[in-house]
Amino acid sequence: MAKRTKSKRLTDQLRQAIDDSGMTRYRIAQETGISEATLSKFYLGQRGLSMEALNALGECLQLTIHLGRKPEQKGK
């Protein structure tokens, strides 16, 4: 029986992309227009980001986001 790996949530993936970017949160805030306080609270999991902020963050970090449905589980 193959063991499934749990996929990371989008917010976790964005936090990882911030870490991997090598950019400071100050620089990201400057380039995106997202306040440092908002970015910090998002990073700490204390708040979400608006679609506008998510778009700005994705552009700043040069991310491409692919959306798709999870495969339907049998028995449900």
C-alpha distance (Angstrom), angle and dihedral (degrees) to the residues before:
residue distance angle dihedral
M1 . . .
A2 3.79 . .
K3 3.77 115.9 .
R4 3.80 114.4 -130.4
T5 3.75 118.4 -136.3
K6 3.76 114.5 -136.8
S7 3.78 110.5 -115.3
K8 3.77 117.1 -127.0
R9 3.77 119.3 -109.8
L10 3.79 116.9 -110.3
T11 3.80 91.6 -110.6
D12 3.80 90.8 53.9
Q13 3.80 90.3 49.6
L14 3.82 90.9 50.6
R15 3.80 91.6 50.2
Q16 3.81 88.6 50.7
A17 3.82 90.4 49.4
I18 3.82 89.3 52.3
D19 3.81 90.0 51.5
D20 3.80 92.7 45.5
S21 3.82 93.8 47.9
G22 3.80 93.6 73.5
M23 3.80 88.0 -138.9
T24 3.78 122.4 126.8
R25 3.78 118.3 -118.6
Y26 3.81 86.7 -117.8
R27 3.81 91.2 58.9
I28 3.81 92.2 44.8
A29 3.80 89.2 50.8
Q30 3.80 90.8 50.8
E31 3.81 94.1 48.6
T32 3.81 96.6 43.4
G33 3.78 102.5 36.6
I34 3.82 89.3 -125.6
S35 3.80 109.2 135.8
E36 3.79 116.3 -112.6
A37 3.81 89.7 -121.9
T38 3.82 92.1 54.2
L39 3.80 92.0 45.4
S40 3.80 91.0 48.8
K41 3.81 92.9 49.5
F42 3.81 90.2 48.8
Y43 3.79 91.0 48.8
L44 3.81 90.8 51.0
G45 3.80 91.8 48.2
Q46 3.79 93.7 -113.7
R47 3.82 96.5 120.2
G48 3.76 143.2 6.4
L49 3.78 130.3 -120.6
S50 3.79 129.8 -114.6
M51 3.80 119.1 -112.7
E52 3.80 88.3 -107.2
A53 3.81 90.8 53.9
L54 3.82 91.7 45.5
N55 3.80 89.9 52.2
A56 3.81 91.5 49.3
L57 3.81 91.5 47.7
G58 3.80 91.6 48.7
E59 3.80 91.7 50.7
C60 3.81 92.7 46.3
L61 3.81 92.4 50.4
Q62 3.82 92.2 39.2
L63 3.79 92.6 -122.3
T64 3.76 129.3 164.1
I65 3.77 114.1 -154.5
H66 3.79 119.5 -154.7
L67 3.77 117.8 -164.8
G68 3.74 123.9 -158.6
R69 3.74 141.3 149.5
K70 3.75 122.1 -98.7
P71 3.80 112.8 -110.6
E72 3.78 111.6 -92.8
Q73 3.78 112.0 -101.8
K74 3.79 117.7 -128.5
G75 3.77 115.9 -112.9
K76 3.79 96.0 32.9
